[in-house]
Amino acid sequence: MSKAVKHPNKSDASPEKSLESKMGPSPETGASAGETAKYIAEFTAELSYLAQRADLGLLSYLLDMARLEAIRTVKAQHEKG
């Protein structure tokens, strides 16, 4: 099985602060939109892999689409800031 994806939190201060300075924090979580999208991209990649291994083709495809949208969002946020 693949490795677990670590959720960004306050203990990872330096990467979070650099992203927040570029993209601004989310009021609800303190995480920036870009950081949240990056986490979603990583997590959906893991879930898609699991779905594919379990022969869940449509679910794997949908998770890949969510991953690609998250990556697009990260790039768009990066270009803004």
The first five atom37 places (N, CA, C, CB, O) and aatype in JSON, in Angstrom:
{
  "aatype": [12, 15, 11, 0, 19, 11, 8, 14, 2, 11, 15, 3, 0, 15, 14, 6, 11, 15, 10, 6, 15, 11, 12, 7, 14, 15, 14, 6, 16, 7, 0, 15, 0, 7, 6, 16, 0, 11, 18, 9, 0, 6, 13, 16, 0, 6, 10, 15, 18, 10, 0, 5, 1, 0, 3, 10, 7, 10, 10, 15, 18, 10, 10, 3, 12, 0, 1, 10, 6, 0, 9, 1, 16, 19, 11, 0, 5, 8, 6, 11, 7],
  "atom_mask": [
    [1, 1, 1, 1, 1],
    [1, 1, 1, 1, 1],
    [1, 1, 1, 1, 1],
    [1, 1, 1, 1, 1],
    [1, 1, 1, 1, 1],
    [1, 1, 1, 1, 1],
    [1, 1, 1, 1, 1],
    [1, 1, 1, 1, 1],
    [1, 1, 1, 1, 1],
    [1, 1, 1, 1, 1],
    [1, 1, 1, 1, 1],
    [1, 1, 1, 1, 1],
    [1, 1, 1, 1, 1],
    [1, 1, 1, 1, 1],
    [1, 1, 1, 1, 1],
    [1, 1, 1, 1, 1],
    [1, 1, 1, 1, 1],
    [1, 1, 1, 1, 1],
    [1, 1, 1, 1, 1],
    [1, 1, 1, 1, 1],
    [1, 1, 1, 1, 1],
    [1, 1, 1, 1, 1],
    [1, 1, 1, 1, 1],
    [1, 1, 1, 0, 1],
    [1, 1, 1, 1, 1],
    [1, 1, 1, 1, 1],
    [1, 1, 1, 1, 1],
    [1, 1, 1, 1, 1],
    [1, 1, 1, 1, 1],
    [1, 1, 1, 0, 1],
    [1, 1, 1, 1, 1],
    [1, 1, 1, 1, 1],
    [1, 1, 1, 1, 1],
    [1, 1, 1, 0, 1],
    [1, 1, 1, 1, 1],
    [1, 1, 1, 1, 1],
    [1, 1, 1, 1, 1],
    [1, 1, 1, 1, 1],
    [1, 1, 1, 1, 1],
    [1, 1, 1, 1, 1],
    [1, 1, 1, 1, 1],
    [1, 1, 1, 1, 1],
    [1, 1, 1, 1, 1],
    [1, 1, 1, 1, 1],
    [1, 1, 1, 1, 1],
    [1, 1, 1, 1, 1],
    [1, 1, 1, 1, 1],
    [1, 1, 1, 1, 1],
    [1, 1, 1, 1, 1],
    [1, 1, 1, 1, 1],
    [1, 1, 1, 1, 1],
    [1, 1, 1, 1, 1],
    [1, 1, 1, 1, 1],
    [1, 1, 1, 1, 1],
    [1, 1, 1, 1, 1],
    [1, 1, 1, 1, 1],
    [1, 1, 1, 0, 1],
    [1, 1, 1, 1, 1],
    [1, 1, 1, 1, 1],
    [1, 1, 1, 1, 1],
    [1, 1, 1, 1, 1],
    [1, 1, 1, 1, 1],
    [1, 1, 1, 1, 1],
    [1, 1, 1, 1, 1],
    [1, 1, 1, 1, 1],
    [1, 1, 1, 1, 1],
    [1, 1, 1, 1, 1],
    [1, 1, 1, 1, 1],
    [1, 1, 1, 1, 1],
    [1, 1, 1, 1, 1],
    [1, 1, 1, 1, 1],
    [1, 1, 1, 1, 1],
    [1, 1, 1, 1, 1],
    [1, 1, 1, 1, 1],
    [1, 1, 1, 1, 1],
    [1, 1, 1, 1, 1],
    [1, 1, 1, 1, 1],
    [1, 1, 1, 1, 1],
    [1, 1, 1, 1, 1],
    [1, 1, 1, 1, 1],
    [1, 1, 1, 0, 1]
  ],
  "atom_positions": [
    [[0.84, -1.18, 0.0], [0.0, 0.0, 0.0], [0.88, 1.24, 0.0], [-0.95, 0.0, 1.21], [2.04, 1.18, 0.41]],
    [[0.35, 2.35, -0.45], [1.14, 3.57, -0.55], [1.22, 4.27, 0.79], [0.55, 4.5, -1.59], [0.46, 3.97, 1.72]],
    [[2.15, 5.2, 0.87], [2.34, 5.92, 2.13], [1.2, 6.9, 2.39], [3.67, 6.67, 2.12], [0.54, 7.36, 1.46]],
    [[0.99, 7.2, 3.64], [-0.08, 8.12, 4.02], [0.35, 9.55, 3.72], [-0.42, 7.96, 5.53], [1.53, 9.89, 3.81]],
    [[-0.6, 10.37, 3.38], [-0.35, 11.78, 3.12], [-0.55, 12.54, 4.42], [-1.27, 12.33, 1.99], [-1.57, 12.36, 5.09]],
    [[0.41, 13.38, 4.77], [0.32, 14.14, 6.0], [-0.47, 15.42, 5.75], [1.73, 14.47, 6.53], [-0.19, 16.16, 4.8]],
    [[-1.45, 15.66, 6.59], [-2.25, 16.87, 6.48], [-1.46, 18.05, 7.01], [-3.59, 16.71, 7.23], [-0.88, 17.97, 8.1]],
    [[-1.42, 19.15, 6.26], [-0.7, 20.32, 6.76], [-1.34, 20.84, 8.04], [-0.67, 21.42, 5.7], [-2.56, 20.91, 8.16]],
    [[-0.52, 21.22, 8.99], [-1.03, 21.77, 10.24], [-0.09, 22.84, 10.77], [-1.23, 20.66, 11.28], [0.89, 23.19, 10.12]],
    [[-0.39, 23.34, 11.92], [0.4, 24.42, 12.5], [1.82, 24.02, 12.84], [-0.28, 24.94, 13.73], [2.68, 24.9, 12.94]],
    [[2.13, 22.73, 13.01], [3.48, 22.31, 13.35], [4.42, 22.45, 12.16], [3.49, 20.88, 13.84], [5.64, 22.43, 12.35]],
    [[3.89, 22.59, 10.95], [4.7, 22.79, 9.75], [4.74, 24.29, 9.44], [4.14, 21.98, 8.54], [4.32, 24.72, 8.37]],
    [[5.25, 25.06, 10.36], [5.12, 26.51, 10.28], [5.79, 27.12, 9.06], [5.69, 27.12, 11.5], [5.17, 27.97, 8.41]],
    [[7.0, 26.75, 8.72], [7.69, 27.45, 7.64], [7.04, 27.28, 6.27], [9.1, 26.98, 7.58], [6.84, 28.29, 5.6]],
    [[6.69, 26.06, 5.8], [6.03, 25.98, 4.49], [4.68, 26.69, 4.48], [5.84, 24.53, 4.09], [4.33, 27.35, 3.5]],
    [[3.93, 26.56, 5.57], [2.62, 27.19, 5.63], [2.75, 28.71, 5.57], [1.88, 26.77, 6.9], [1.99, 29.36, 4.86]],
    [[3.68, 29.27, 6.3], [3.84, 30.71, 6.32], [4.25, 31.25, 4.96], [4.86, 31.11, 7.36], [3.78, 32.31, 4.55]],
    [[5.12, 30.53, 4.24], [5.53, 31.03, 2.93], [4.36, 31.0, 1.95], [6.7, 30.21, 2.38], [4.21, 31.92, 1.14]],
    [[3.53, 29.96, 2.0], [2.36, 29.9, 1.12], [1.34, 30.95, 1.51], [1.73, 28.51, 1.15], [0.74, 31.59, 0.64]],
    [[1.12, 31.13, 2.81], [0.15, 32.13, 3.25], [0.57, 33.52, 2.82], [-0.02, 32.08, 4.76], [-0.28, 34.34, 2.47]],
    [[1.87, 33.8, 2.84], [2.32, 35.12, 2.45], [2.06, 35.36, 0.97], [3.79, 35.31, 2.76], [1.87, 36.51, 0.56]],
    [[2.06, 34.31, 0.16], [1.81, 34.45, -1.27], [0.33, 34.45, -1.61], [2.51, 33.36, -2.02], [-0.1, 35.18, -2.5]],
    [[-0.46, 33.61, -0.91], [-1.84, 33.4, -1.32], [-2.87, 33.83, -0.3], [-2.03, 31.97, -1.62], [-4.06, 33.86, -0.62]],
    [[-2.48, 34.15, 0.89], [-3.42, 34.57, 1.92], [-4.05, 33.4, 2.65], [0.0, 0.0, 0.0], [-4.33, 32.38, 2.03]],
    [[-4.27, 33.54, 3.95], [-4.83, 32.44, 4.73], [-6.33, 32.28, 4.53], [-4.54, 32.64, 6.18], [-7.03, 33.24, 4.21]],
    [[-6.81, 31.06, 4.71], [-8.25, 30.79, 4.71], [-8.78, 31.15, 6.1], [-8.55, 29.29, 4.35], [-8.18, 30.75, 7.09]],
    [[-9.87, 31.88, 6.2], [-10.38, 32.28, 7.51], [-10.76, 31.09, 8.39], [-11.57, 33.18, 7.34], [-10.61, 31.16, 9.61]],
    [[-11.26, 30.02, 7.8], [-11.75, 28.89, 8.59], [-10.62, 28.05, 9.19], [-12.64, 28.01, 7.73], [-10.69, 27.65, 10.35]],
    [[-9.58, 27.79, 8.42], [-8.55, 26.84, 8.86], [-7.2, 27.47, 9.11], [-8.4, 25.78, 7.85], [-6.35, 26.86, 9.76]],
    [[-6.98, 28.66, 8.61], [-5.67, 29.26, 8.69], [-4.78, 28.83, 7.53], [0.0, 0.0, 0.0], [-3.71, 29.41, 7.33]],
    [[-5.21, 27.82, 6.76], [-4.45, 27.37, 5.6], [-4.86, 28.2, 4.38], [-4.68, 25.85, 5.34], [-6.02, 28.59, 4.25]],
    [[-3.92, 28.46, 3.51], [-4.22, 29.21, 2.3], [-4.98, 28.34, 1.3], [-2.93, 29.75, 1.66], [-4.99, 27.11, 1.41]],
    [[-5.6, 28.98, 0.33], [-6.31, 28.25, -0.73], [-5.33, 27.38, -1.5], [-7.04, 29.23, -1.69], [-5.64, 26.23, -1.84]],
    [[-4.15, 27.91, -1.78], [-3.15, 27.13, -2.51], [-2.67, 25.92, -1.73], [0.0, 0.0, 0.0], [-2.5, 24.84, -2.3]],
    [[-2.45, 26.1, -0.44], [-2.01, 24.99, 0.4], [-3.11, 23.92, 0.52], [-1.62, 25.49, 1.8], [-2.82, 22.73, 0.49]],
    [[-4.34, 24.36, 0.65], [-5.45, 23.43, 0.72], [-5.59, 22.64, -0.58], [-6.77, 24.17, 1.03], [-5.78, 21.43, -0.56]],
    [[-5.48, 23.34, -1.72], [-5.56, 22.67, -3.02], [-4.4, 21.68, -3.19], [-5.54, 23.71, -4.17], [-4.59, 20.6, -3.76]],
    [[-3.22, 22.03, -2.72], [-2.07, 21.13, -2.81], [-2.33, 19.86, -1.99], [-0.77, 21.83, -2.32], [-2.05, 18.75, -2.44]],
    [[-2.86, 20.02, -0.8], [-3.18, 18.87, 0.05], [-4.23, 17.99, -0.63], [-3.69, 19.34, 1.42], [-4.12, 16.76, -0.62]],
    [[-5.25, 18.61, -1.22], [-6.29, 17.85, -1.91], [-5.7, 17.09, -3.08], [-7.42, 18.79, -2.39], [-6.07, 15.94, -3.32]],
    [[-4.79, 17.71, -3.82], [-4.14, 17.03, -4.95], [-3.38, 15.79, -4.48], [-3.18, 17.98, -5.68], [-3.47, 14.73, -5.1]],
    [[-2.65, 15.93, -3.39], [-1.88, 14.79, -2.86], [-2.81, 13.69, -2.35], [-0.95, 15.26, -1.73], [-2.58, 12.51, -2.6]],
    [[-3.84, 14.09, -1.63], [-4.74, 13.1, -1.03], [-5.57, 12.37, -2.08], [-5.66, 13.79, -0.02], [-5.78, 11.16, -1.98]],
    [[-6.05, 13.11, -3.09], [-6.84, 12.44, -4.13], [-5.97, 11.52, -4.98], [-7.51, 13.48, -5.03], [-6.47, 10.53, -5.51]],
    [[-4.68, 11.81, -5.11], [-3.77, 10.89, -5.81], [-3.71, 9.56, -5.07], [-2.35, 11.5, -5.95], [-3.75, 8.5, -5.68]],
    [[-3.61, 9.62, -3.75], [-3.58, 8.41, -2.93], [-4.89, 7.64, -3.05], [-3.3, 8.76, -1.46], [-4.9, 6.42, -3.22]],
    [[-6.01, 8.36, -2.96], [-7.31, 7.71, -3.04], [-7.55, 7.1, -4.42], [-8.42, 8.72, -2.73], [-8.11, 6.01, -4.53]],
    [[-7.12, 7.79, -5.47], [-7.27, 7.26, -6.82], [-6.47, 5.97, -6.98], [-6.82, 8.3, -7.85], [-6.94, 5.02, -7.6]],
    [[-5.28, 5.95, -6.43], [-4.44, 4.75, -6.48], [-5.16, 3.58, -5.8], [-3.07, 5.01, -5.8], [-5.19, 2.47, -6.33]],
    [[-5.73, 3.83, -4.64], [-6.45, 2.78, -3.92], [-7.67, 2.31, -4.72], [-6.89, 3.28, -2.53], [-7.93, 1.11, -4.8]],
    [[-8.4, 3.25, -5.3], [-9.58, 2.9, -6.1], [-9.18, 2.07, -7.31], [-10.33, 4.18, -6.55], [-9.85, 1.09, -7.66]],
    [[-8.08, 2.45, -7.95], [-7.61, 1.71, -9.12], [-7.22, 0.28, -8.75], [-6.42, 2.42, -9.76], [-7.55, -0.66, -9.48]],
    [[-6.53, 0.11, -7.64], [-6.12, -1.22, -7.18], [-7.33, -2.09, -6.85], [-5.21, -1.12, -5.97], [-7.26, -3.31, -6.95]],
    [[-8.43, -1.46, -6.44], [-9.64, -2.2, -6.08], [-10.59, -2.36, -7.27], [-10.37, -1.5, -4.94], [-11.74, -2.76, -7.1]],
    [[-10.11, -2.05, -8.47], [-10.91, -2.15, -9.69], [-12.13, -1.25, -9.68], [-11.34, -3.58, -9.9], [-13.2, -1.65, -10.15]],
    [[-11.99, -0.08, -9.14], [-13.06, 0.91, -9.1], [-12.73, 2.01, -10.11], [-13.24, 1.5, -7.66], [-12.37, 3.13, -9.74]],
    [[-12.85, 1.67, -11.39], [-12.4, 2.53, -12.47], [-13.02, 3.92, -12.49], [0.0, 0.0, 0.0], [-12.31, 4.91, -12.6]],
    [[-14.33, 3.99, -12.37], [-14.98, 5.3, -12.41], [-14.58, 6.16, -11.22], [-16.5, 5.13, -12.45], [-14.31, 7.35, -11.37]],
    [[-14.54, 5.56, -10.06], [-14.13, 6.32, -8.87], [-12.69, 6.81, -9.01], [-14.27, 5.45, -7.61], [-12.38, 7.95, -8.66]],
    [[-11.81, 5.96, -9.52], [-10.43, 6.36, -9.75], [-10.36, 7.53, -10.72], [-9.62, 5.18, -10.29], [-9.61, 8.48, -10.5]],
    [[-11.14, 7.46, -11.8], [-11.17, 8.53, -12.8], [-11.65, 9.85, -12.18], [-12.09, 8.13, -13.97], [-11.04, 10.9, -12.39]],
    [[-12.72, 9.79, -11.42], [-13.27, 11.01, -10.8], [-12.27, 11.62, -9.81], [-14.59, 10.69, -10.08], [-12.13, 12.84, -9.74]],
    [[-11.58, 10.78, -9.06], [-10.56, 11.28, -8.14], [-9.41, 11.92, -8.9], [-10.05, 10.14, -7.25], [-8.85, 12.92, -8.45]],
    [[-9.04, 11.34, -10.04], [-7.99, 11.95, -10.87], [-8.43, 13.3, -11.4], [-7.63, 11.02, -12.04], [-7.62, 14.23, -11.47]],
    [[-9.7, 13.43, -11.77], [-10.2, 14.72, -12.23], [-10.14, 15.76, -11.11], [-11.65, 14.58, -12.75], [-9.78, 16.92, -11.34]],
    [[-10.48, 15.35, -9.89], [-10.38, 16.26, -8.75], [-8.92, 16.65, -8.51], [-10.98, 15.6, -7.48], [-8.63, 17.8, -8.19]],
    [[-8.01, 15.69, -8.65], [-6.58, 15.96, -8.48], [-6.11, 16.98, -9.52], [-5.75, 14.65, -8.59], [-5.4, 17.92, -9.18]],
    [[-6.49, 16.78, -10.77], [-6.07, 17.71, -11.82], [-6.63, 19.12, -11.6], [-6.52, 17.19, -13.19], [-5.94, 20.11, -11.85]],
    [[-7.86, 19.21, -11.13], [-8.46, 20.51, -10.83], [-7.72, 21.18, -9.67], [-9.96, 20.36, -10.49], [-7.48, 22.39, -9.7]],
    [[-7.35, 20.41, -8.67], [-6.6, 20.96, -7.55], [-5.24, 21.48, -8.02], [-6.42, 19.89, -6.44], [-4.8, 22.54, -7.59]],
    [[-4.57, 20.73, -8.89], [-3.28, 21.17, -9.42], [-3.44, 22.45, -10.23], [-2.65, 20.06, -10.31], [-2.62, 23.36, -10.13]],
    [[-4.51, 22.53, -11.03], [-4.78, 23.74, -11.8], [-4.99, 24.94, -10.87], [-6.02, 23.53, -12.7], [-4.53, 26.05, -11.16]],
    [[-5.68, 24.7, -9.77], [-5.93, 25.76, -8.8], [-4.62, 26.22, -8.15], [-6.91, 25.28, -7.73], [-4.41, 27.42, -7.97]],
    [[-3.76, 25.28, -7.81], [-2.46, 25.63, -7.21], [-1.68, 26.51, -8.17], [-1.64, 24.34, -6.85], [-1.11, 27.53, -7.77]],
    [[-1.64, 26.12, -9.45], [-0.9, 26.91, -10.44], [-1.5, 28.29, -10.61], [-0.88, 26.18, -11.78], [-0.77, 29.27, -10.71]],
    [[-2.82, 28.38, -10.65], [-3.49, 29.68, -10.81], [-3.22, 30.58, -9.61], [-5.0, 29.49, -11.0], [-2.98, 31.77, -9.77]],
    [[-3.25, 30.01, -8.42], [-2.97, 30.79, -7.21], [-1.53, 31.27, -7.21], [-3.25, 29.96, -5.94], [-1.24, 32.4, -6.81]],
    [[-0.63, 30.41, -7.65], [0.79, 30.75, -7.69], [1.04, 31.9, -8.68], [1.64, 29.51, -8.08], [1.84, 32.8, -8.41]],
    [[0.36, 31.88, -9.82], [0.52, 32.93, -10.83], [-0.02, 34.27, -10.34], [-0.19, 32.53, -12.12], [0.49, 35.32, -10.72]],
    [[-1.06, 34.24, -9.5], [-1.63, 35.46, -8.93], [-0.65, 36.15, -8.0], [-2.92, 35.15, -8.19], [-0.48, 37.37, -8.02]],
    [[-0.01, 35.31, -7.15], [0.81, 35.87, -6.08], [2.21, 35.93, -6.43], [0.0, 0.0, 0.0], [3.03, 36.38, -5.62]]
  ]
}
